[in-house]
């Protein structure tokens, strides 16, 4: 069985390929990447490298040829993702891929998260395509907070515009392991998995964990979205990017990441990585 991973040069994709290497034969793995040079180590491990970007349908046709299963890791290009994902789905269907797995967002079809609409549109297109599918609705990666954790560790203050929101995050490696389990497993067709950590934490708890790991005081400072924009711009962040981050945090404040489910633990056969373990790793 030949399995492929799009975005295999990225943070999640590379981890998925590594998990596949731990469990299967390298000659059965295809890493689809933008830049062959960035995955030279995977090629040396015996993984087949194919080059294609989501905007190039012709390259995608060649990249997915002969695959039995394909993991479509969602694009990072917000605003362009639906068309890009459609290109991959269409190429997979034309190539006769037997099973397509897509990394989506929590409760994508009903969520108010600002990132949800493109995932919702992709899910709907995938279901309409007739391809056998599995949807992995990944909650937040704890590593998404890496920069905030480092800044809070230095300044003793975690600043966010999320109010009392809770986040059921897990490590990126946990989600990668779940994707590998679906790629190599059986009986996942037609399933939608809501993947998350096994408990949701709030930002006060995150500040407490940072304090525990560093041995220095750290507190959570709740701000409004406009206040967050001002803080980020003062720190040198582009205003448009700051406004996007504030909008995202405002939607998190509505509870879009709060639900913890057992699906991730069931797929990987162990509890997801605890918050403290990832914070410790981030802070070195």
Secondary structure, 3 states (H helix, E strand, C coil): CCEEECCCCCHHHHHHHHHHHHHCCHHHEEEEECCHHHHHHHHHCCCEEEECCCCCHHHHHHHHCCCCEEEECCCCCCCCHHHHHHHHHHHHHHHCCCEEEEEEECCCCCCCCCCHHHHHHHHHHHHHHCCCEEEEEECCEHHHHHHHHHHHHHHCEEEECCCCCEECCECHHHHHHHHHHHHHCCCCCCEEEEECCCCCEEHHHHHHHHHHHHCCCCEEEECCHHHHHHHHHHCCCCHHHHHHHHHHHHHHCCCCCCCCCCHHHHHHCCCCCCHHHHHHHHCC
